[in-house]
Amino acid sequence: MPTFFIEQFGCRATQADGAALERQLLDRGCTCAATPAAADIVVVNTCTVTASADAQARNAIRKLHAANPAIRVIVTGCYAQRAPEELAALPGVSWVVGNSHKPQIPQLIDSLSAAAPADSANDFFPAVALLPDSTVPFHSFVGAQPIAPPLGNILTGSIFDRTEFLSAPVLGGEGNHTRPTLKIQDGCDSRCSYCVIPFVRGKSRSLPPGEVIREIQRLTESGYREIVLSGINLGTYGRDLSPRAEFDDLLRRILDETAVERLRISSIEPLDVTQDLVDLFAGTDRIAQHFHMPLQSASDRILAAMHRWYRAEHYARRVELIQERLPHAAIGADVITGFPGETEDDHATTLAFIERLPFTYLHVFSFSKRPGTKAASLSNEVPGTVIKRRARELRALGESKSAAFRHSQIGRTLRVLTLCANDSVDSSRENTTPALSTNYLKVRVNGSFSANRTLNVLISGETVTTLVGEPILSCSASGVGLDPVGASLR
Ligand code: SF4
């Protein structure tokens, strides 16, 4: 069987797809190579959320081919779904497989073992998303002309309907060595005017509750204490299932039926943050006090042009709900600056809104025109220099909000999970251990602790980007008291 390497790009959902693919390939007896250079096949799992994500993927493919022209490159992911012919034209690309047919990549790789390799090096595995019968053997397409589906057809068609929901936790990657991510929902039924995701991931689909529970049980039995639930639009979880399931009910079942110590929700749309959900978070210490709600803009005019379905006042009410019940919760937001037609007044409105509300961090994105989306056809573009300046102002505001939130935690006791030394907290300080609090703050705990310990920590100070804390009590399942040796992951 061939050796493979998966080169990952993109968001948690794309990384989860890569993890599922890796599980499929290992189950079939393939071997995962340590580096791309040591692999027979490299799967490049792409993102297309911005033009720079596209450029990164193209660069990576060019480098792979330059380093070793014999490597077979399979390109998959969101960019592969959006613009297959663009990728097929790159040197060294053997196949392009859209998200809709990603679960069939193992079959494609199987066929490689049997097929003569040489003549297919530049054959294009076309936009299989278009094909009505996904069981057609792959070799039927070798040499076929690329067919690019109009993006609108993807939205209205059923190309994703047969797409299996494969899920495997993402166990590696920055910040994830002790906090696996489990994707439980994919796709999106909304149509935000700037967003390409529904075109490349299809309609909302959910992993059935029983499978979610089983995956979480497996992870907790392996020793993981914190699990991050991710999805493209998590609040819509279960609406596609029969019988229909609700996200809140799923969380309750996970708490009842698994021993997971801490669940974290990666991101949720503001209108899905209901009183019930906030009460659920407030009623347990097993769900991290962390809400990440995309805002995008606080100008109602721009929100309408973006086809977002709430207005600033609705969003503010959700933040107030959280604050009332969980005054120390992390509240993060995505903001897009430079949407076509965004004026200085719109930008000032967004800054003032963010200033007023208790955000604890921001993710700021510059508007990027995505082909096929409604916003891409708008003519009133904001000049690049203006977008850059607005992004700088938003980031500076985000940093000052983060600093103020960190500072407000000094003197409090936070529950933290220790991380691997190479996970996201600054590792320059000796005899300290990086950790992450339930309210999503990076903490340097004085003392050496193994990764994956739950500790209560008294916050005694801060550095430029992290808090500093003294461990006061170990509350890991293995016992109570200061014990620097934690249970390792099995
Ligand atoms: S909710 Fe809007 S921004 Fe989020 S994935 Fe769906 S269409 Fe894109």
Boltz pocket constraint, residues with backbone or C-beta under 6 A from the ligand:
constraints:
  - pocket:
      binder: B
      contacts: [[A, 187], [A, 188], [A, 189], [A, 190], [A, 191], [A, 192], [A, 195], [A, 196], [A, 197], [A, 198], [A, 232], [A, 233]]
      max_distance: 6.0
